[in-house]
Amino acid sequence: MKDPKILAEAQDRVWVSGDFQPKETDAGEMTYCNLAVSTVLGMMGCHALDHLTAGAMVLRMREHPDWEMCRMQEAQMRVNQGSLIVAGLTANELGQTHAHVCTLTPGVVDFAGKWGVTTPVCMNLGRKGTCFRSKGVNWAFQIRPDFFVWKESL
């Protein structure tokens, strides 16, 4: 499905639900970026990343023929046309214990002072204090992530 209005509505439902906000457990903070991404994608008819961790999602998108890399400079234009785009990096690339993924959202590009470029906007559900509905992807990642577009949404 390729419809920016329906994509925004799907992201709104995921955001408002509260189901994917981080939670404190006895083992520490639990985050649900992968579940938020797969839920948004599922609402748009894409089930290619269901039941995967964030790291497995990034690896699948890099390897699977249903996904292709997208340049950061063209990502906002594509998502504004309704394409499904996921930003992500593996734990190793992030230098952290967990990978991270998020969905881009229709809107206006943001300027990333730390990167010196404009960035697409995303919905981010991750660690406490880092969750937002629509901000530049630079607020979700310390370094530039990779961008993957689901080919069926092109």
N, C-alpha and C positions, 0 to 999 in steps of 0.2 A: 504494500500500500504506500502511496506517495501523496501525502497531504499534510502540509505544515500545520494546519489548524488542528487536525486530529492528533498529530504528534504532540503539539503543545497541550492538548487536553489530556492525553495519556500521561504526560509528565506531571501535569497538575494533579491528576488522581493519585499518582505514586507519591508526590510530595505531600499532599494534604493527608494521606492515609496515616502518616507517622510510623508505618510499619518498618521503614528502612532506616530510621534514625539510629545512631550508635547506642548500644546498651552496655551498662556495667554488669559484669558477671564476676563470679569468684575467680575465674581465670584471667580477668582483665577486661578491657574494652573489646566488645564485639562490633564489627562493622559489616555493612550489608551492601556495599557498592555493586557487587556482582548480581545480587538478587534484584536490586533496583533496576539495573541495566536490562537484565533478562525479562523483567516484568514489562518495562516500557516497550522493548522490542516485541515481546509476545502480543501486546495490545495492537501492534502494528503488523502482525502476521509473520514475524520472524521468530523462529524457535531454534535457530542454529546454535545459540549459546546457552540454552536451558541447562540447568544442573551443573554448571561449570564454575570453578573458582575464578577470581579475577585474572590470575596468572594464566590459567588454562584458556580463558577467553582471548587474551592477547595472542597466545601461541596459535590458537585455532584461526583467528582472523588473519594472521600472517601467512598461514599455510593453506587455508581452504579457498577453493576457487570461487565461492560465493561472495567473497570479500576482496576489496582492493584498497590499497593505500591511497590516501587523499592528502594533498598538500594543505598545510594550515591556512595558507592565503586564500584557498578556494573553498574551504570547509563551510564558512558561514553562508556563502551564496548557495551552496548545495543544500544545506539543511533548511534554508529559507524557502527552497523549492520543494521541500518535503522529503529529501533523502535522509535515511537513517545513518547517522555517523556516531561512532564510539571512539572516544579518546582513551588511550591506555598505555601503560608501561608495566613490565614485569618487576617483581621485587628486586631482582638483581640490578636492573637498570635504575631503579629508584634508590638503591642502597638501603633498602628497608626489609623488614621481615615479611611484608605482604605486598602484592601487586595492587594496582588501582585502575579502575575503569569508571567512565561516566558517559552520559549521552549528551550530545550537543543539542541545543534548543534554538528554535527560531528567534530571531532578534537582531540587534545591532551590535557590530563588533565592539570590543573593549580595547583599550590601550594598555599594554603591559609594560610599565616603566622598567621593570627588572630585565625584560627581554628586548625592549626597544622596538616593539612591533605591535600591530593590532592582532588581537586573538578572537577566535569565535567564542560565543557564550555557551555555557553548559549548565545542566542541572547536576549538582554534586552532592552525593550522600557518602560520607566517609567518617573520619574521626570527629569526635566532639569538637565543636568550634569551627569546623570546616564545611559544614553543610549549608547549601544555598540553592535557591530555585533558578536564578539566572544571573551569572557573573562570568567574567572572562575565565577561560580555561587555565590561565596563569594562577588563579586563586585555588585551583584544585591540584596543581602539580608544581613542584619546585623547578623542574626542568621541562623542556618542551616534550610533550607526549607524541606518540604516533596517532594518526587519525585513520580510521578504517570505515569505509562506506559499504553498506550492504548492496550488492549489485542489483538486486531486484527492485531497489528503491531509486535507481538512477533514472 
